[in-house]
């Protein structure tokens, strides 16, 4: 009887520990602070904006903590003004959810101007991660593209890009089906360190590629993790922390034809968390 009692006590203890561990992430989600305001200069430190006062992007959420709207955007202006953009709070991005489908589109809340919708259509998987993305081209149906997302251990592993409407002549030995593959690599803490974006001809890698490197991470929590469906935050949303250095190299026939670098200097509060508003 004593052995049976000890076994039951041990089993009960294991169950209690397991339940406690399972409850911890839920508690963290419930206490999560949603990012509602982001200074425009946080991610665009070199942008010369035609506004004297500090301006912000504003974000709205639904009851499931999904981003439903981003308020604020940029309008292009003449370089002769000394600025390269003008901020307006009349531009907004709408995120409309319908079961596992999400439509993301831009609008201008005024009759003064119109802006392209830049429509994007997402399909989410059972974990609410992107499974597919469709991007129409308003100028040519041949440029319509579709992306397929795959994951490993909960992290994005690869995006495969196809062009379903592109013309292809299989009898032409010089013609090929053009697709792209971007692979994602992370460090031990779950921060994105590098992506390799290759042009494929009939599924075979070419010497045309784009290498992105993300470095100099801080130790702050990432306030952009819920912004994966917004293109400008996509790469930032994939990591645990915040990268402060970015390098991009574009290759044609295995020769570098362009290089782009960007550095960020963030401010942090007394707890070491990034200040974004």
C-alpha positions as CSV (number, residue, x, y, z in Angstrom):
1,X,0.0,0.0,0.0
2,X,2.9,2.4,0.8
3,X,4.5,1.8,-2.6
4,X,1.1,2.5,-4.3
5,X,0.7,5.7,-2.3
6,X,4.2,6.9,-3.2
7,X,3.6,6.2,-6.9
8,X,0.3,8.2,-6.8
9,X,2.0,11.0,-5.0
10,X,4.8,11.1,-7.6
11,X,2.3,11.0,-10.5
12,X,0.3,13.9,-8.9
13,X,3.5,15.9,-8.5
14,X,4.5,15.4,-12.2
15,X,1.0,16.4,-13.3
16,X,1.1,19.6,-11.2
17,X,4.5,20.6,-12.6
18,X,3.4,19.9,-16.1
19,X,0.2,22.0,-15.6
20,X,2.2,24.8,-14.1
21,X,4.6,24.9,-17.0
22,X,1.7,24.8,-19.5
23,X,0.1,27.7,-17.8
24,X,3.1,30.0,-17.9
25,X,3.0,30.9,-21.6
26,X,-0.7,31.7,-21.3
27,X,0.0,34.0,-18.4
28,X,2.6,35.8,-20.5
29,X,0.2,36.2,-23.4
30,X,-2.5,37.6,-21.1
31,X,-0.1,40.2,-19.7
32,X,1.3,41.1,-23.1
33,X,1.5,44.9,-23.8
34,X,0.4,45.5,-27.4
35,X,2.3,48.0,-29.4
36,X,-0.1,50.9,-30.1
37,X,2.3,53.7,-31.2
38,X,5.7,53.7,-33.0
39,X,7.7,56.8,-33.8
40,X,8.4,57.1,-37.5
41,X,12.1,57.6,-36.8
42,X,12.5,54.3,-35.0
43,X,12.8,52.2,-38.2
44,X,13.6,55.0,-40.6
45,X,16.4,57.0,-39.0
46,X,17.7,58.4,-42.3
47,X,14.3,59.5,-43.6
48,X,13.9,63.3,-44.0
49,X,10.3,63.8,-43.3
50,X,8.5,67.1,-44.1
51,X,7.1,67.5,-40.6
52,X,8.6,69.5,-37.8
53,X,6.8,67.7,-35.0
54,X,7.4,64.1,-34.1
55,X,4.9,61.8,-35.9
56,X,3.8,58.3,-35.1
57,X,2.3,55.2,-36.6
58,X,-0.7,54.1,-34.6
59,X,-2.0,50.5,-34.4
60,X,-5.4,49.0,-33.6
61,X,-6.2,45.4,-32.5
62,X,-9.2,43.1,-32.2
63,X,-10.3,41.0,-29.2
64,X,-7.8,38.3,-30.3
65,X,-4.9,40.7,-30.2
66,X,-4.6,40.7,-33.9
67,X,-3.5,43.9,-35.7
68,X,-6.5,45.3,-37.6
69,X,-5.2,48.7,-38.7
70,X,-2.1,50.7,-39.1
71,X,-2.6,54.5,-39.2
72,X,-0.1,56.7,-40.9
73,X,2.0,56.6,-44.0
74,X,4.3,58.4,-46.4
75,X,3.8,60.4,-49.5
76,X,6.6,61.0,-52.0
77,X,7.6,64.6,-52.6
78,X,10.1,66.4,-54.8
79,X,13.7,66.1,-53.6
80,X,14.1,69.9,-54.2
81,X,12.2,70.4,-51.0
82,X,15.1,69.0,-49.0
83,X,12.9,66.1,-47.8
84,X,12.3,62.7,-49.3
85,X,8.9,62.0,-47.9
86,X,5.9,63.7,-46.2
87,X,4.0,61.9,-43.4
88,X,0.2,61.9,-43.4
89,X,-2.2,60.3,-40.9
90,X,-4.8,60.0,-43.8
91,X,-3.0,56.9,-45.1
92,X,-3.9,53.7,-43.3
93,X,-3.5,49.9,-43.8
94,X,-6.4,47.6,-43.1
95,X,-6.1,44.0,-42.0
96,X,-9.4,42.1,-42.5
97,X,-9.6,38.6,-41.0
98,X,-12.0,35.9,-42.3
99,X,-11.3,32.5,-40.6
100,X,-7.8,31.6,-41.9
101,X,-7.8,34.3,-44.6
102,X,-6.4,37.8,-44.2
103,X,-6.7,40.7,-46.7
104,X,-4.2,43.6,-46.2
105,X,-4.8,46.8,-48.2
106,X,-3.8,50.5,-48.1
107,X,-6.3,53.4,-48.2
108,X,-6.2,57.1,-48.2
109,X,-8.9,58.7,-46.0
110,X,-9.5,61.7,-48.2
111,X,-10.8,62.7,-51.6
112,X,-7.7,64.8,-52.2
113,X,-5.5,61.9,-53.3
114,X,-5.8,58.2,-54.0
115,X,-3.1,55.6,-53.2
116,X,-2.6,52.1,-54.6
117,X,-4.2,49.4,-52.5
118,X,-1.1,47.2,-52.6
119,X,-3.5,44.3,-51.9
120,X,-2.1,41.2,-50.3
121,X,-4.0,38.0,-49.5
122,X,-2.8,35.7,-46.8
123,X,-3.7,32.2,-45.7
124,X,-2.8,31.2,-42.2
125,X,-2.0,27.7,-40.8
126,X,-3.4,26.2,-37.7
127,X,-0.8,28.0,-35.6
128,X,-1.9,31.4,-37.1
129,X,1.4,31.6,-39.0
130,X,1.5,32.6,-42.7
131,X,1.1,29.5,-44.9
132,X,0.5,31.3,-48.2
133,X,0.7,34.9,-49.6
134,X,-0.8,36.1,-52.8
135,X,0.4,39.4,-54.3
136,X,-1.5,40.6,-57.4
137,X,0.2,43.1,-59.8
138,X,-2.1,45.9,-60.9
139,X,-0.2,46.4,-64.1
140,X,0.3,42.8,-65.3
141,X,-1.4,39.5,-64.5
142,X,1.9,37.7,-65.5
143,X,3.6,39.3,-62.5
144,X,1.1,38.0,-60.0
145,X,3.0,36.0,-57.5
146,X,2.3,33.4,-54.8
147,X,4.5,32.6,-51.8
148,X,4.5,29.4,-49.8
149,X,5.9,29.4,-46.2
150,X,7.4,26.5,-44.3
151,X,8.5,26.2,-40.7
152,X,10.9,24.3,-38.4
153,X,10.5,24.2,-34.7
154,X,8.1,27.1,-34.9
155,X,10.5,29.4,-36.8
156,X,10.2,30.4,-40.5
157,X,12.5,28.2,-42.5
158,X,11.8,28.9,-46.2
159,X,9.6,31.0,-48.5
160,X,9.1,29.7,-52.0
161,X,7.9,32.3,-54.6
162,X,6.1,31.3,-57.8
163,X,4.5,33.1,-60.7
164,X,1.5,31.0,-61.7
165,X,0.4,33.2,-64.6
166,X,3.9,33.6,-66.1
167,X,4.3,32.5,-69.7
168,X,6.4,29.5,-70.4
169,X,7.3,27.7,-73.6
170,X,8.5,24.2,-72.7
171,X,9.7,23.5,-76.3
172,X,12.1,26.5,-76.1
173,X,15.4,25.2,-74.7
174,X,16.2,28.7,-73.5
175,X,13.0,29.2,-71.6
176,X,12.5,28.1,-68.0
177,X,10.0,28.3,-65.1
178,X,11.2,31.1,-62.8
179,X,10.8,30.7,-59.1
180,X,12.6,32.0,-55.9
181,X,13.6,30.5,-52.6
182,X,14.5,32.4,-49.5
183,X,16.0,30.3,-46.6
184,X,16.1,31.7,-43.0
185,X,18.8,31.1,-40.4
186,X,18.8,31.8,-36.7
187,X,21.1,31.9,-33.7
188,X,20.7,29.8,-30.5
189,X,18.4,32.5,-29.0
190,X,16.0,32.5,-31.9
191,X,17.1,35.7,-33.5
192,X,17.2,35.9,-37.3
193,X,20.8,36.2,-38.5
194,X,20.7,35.7,-42.2
195,X,18.5,34.9,-45.2
196,X,19.6,33.6,-48.6
197,X,17.3,34.5,-51.5
198,X,18.0,32.6,-54.7
199,X,16.6,32.8,-58.2
200,X,15.7,29.4,-59.5
201,X,15.4,28.2,-63.1
202,X,13.3,25.0,-63.3
203,X,13.9,24.5,-59.6
204,X,17.7,24.8,-59.9
205,X,19.6,27.6,-58.1
206,X,21.3,30.2,-60.3
207,X,24.1,32.6,-59.4
208,X,21.6,35.4,-58.9
209,X,20.9,35.9,-55.2
210,X,20.3,38.4,-52.4
211,X,22.0,37.9,-49.0
212,X,20.5,39.6,-46.0
213,X,22.4,39.8,-42.7
214,X,20.9,40.9,-39.4
215,X,23.4,41.7,-36.6
216,X,24.1,43.5,-33.3
217,X,21.0,42.4,-31.5
218,X,20.0,44.0,-28.2
219,X,18.5,42.2,-25.1
220,X,15.1,43.9,-25.3
221,X,11.9,42.2,-26.0
222,X,10.7,42.6,-29.6
223,X,7.7,45.0,-29.8
224,X,7.1,44.2,-33.5
225,X,6.4,40.4,-33.2
226,X,2.7,40.8,-34.0
227,X,3.4,42.8,-37.2
228,X,4.4,39.9,-39.4
229,X,1.6,40.7,-41.9
230,X,2.9,44.2,-42.5
231,X,5.8,44.1,-45.0
232,X,7.9,46.9,-43.5
233,X,8.0,45.0,-40.2
234,X,8.2,41.4,-41.5
235,X,11.9,40.7,-41.0
236,X,11.9,42.4,-37.6
237,X,8.9,40.4,-36.4
238,X,10.7,37.1,-36.7
239,X,13.2,37.5,-33.9
240,X,13.1,37.4,-30.1
241,X,15.1,40.7,-29.8
242,X,15.9,43.7,-32.1
243,X,18.7,43.9,-34.6
244,X,20.6,47.1,-34.9
245,X,22.7,46.4,-38.0
246,X,21.6,45.3,-41.5
247,X,23.6,44.4,-44.6
248,X,22.2,43.4,-48.0
249,X,24.2,42.1,-50.9
250,X,22.8,41.5,-54.4
251,X,24.6,39.2,-56.8
252,X,24.3,38.7,-60.5
253,X,26.2,35.8,-62.0
254,X,27.9,35.4,-58.6
255,X,29.3,39.0,-58.7
256,X,28.2,41.7,-56.2
257,X,26.3,44.4,-58.1
258,X,25.0,46.3,-55.1
259,X,25.4,46.6,-51.3
260,X,23.2,48.3,-48.7
261,X,23.8,48.8,-45.0
262,X,21.8,50.3,-42.2
263,X,22.5,51.0,-38.6
264,X,20.1,51.9,-35.8
265,X,20.7,53.5,-32.4
266,X,17.8,52.8,-30.1
267,X,17.0,54.2,-26.7
268,X,16.1,52.0,-23.8
269,X,14.2,52.4,-20.5
270,X,15.5,51.6,-17.0
271,X,14.6,47.9,-17.6
272,X,16.5,47.7,-20.8
273,X,13.4,47.6,-23.0
274,X,13.4,49.5,-26.3
275,X,11.6,52.8,-26.4
276,X,9.5,53.1,-29.5
277,X,7.1,56.0,-28.7
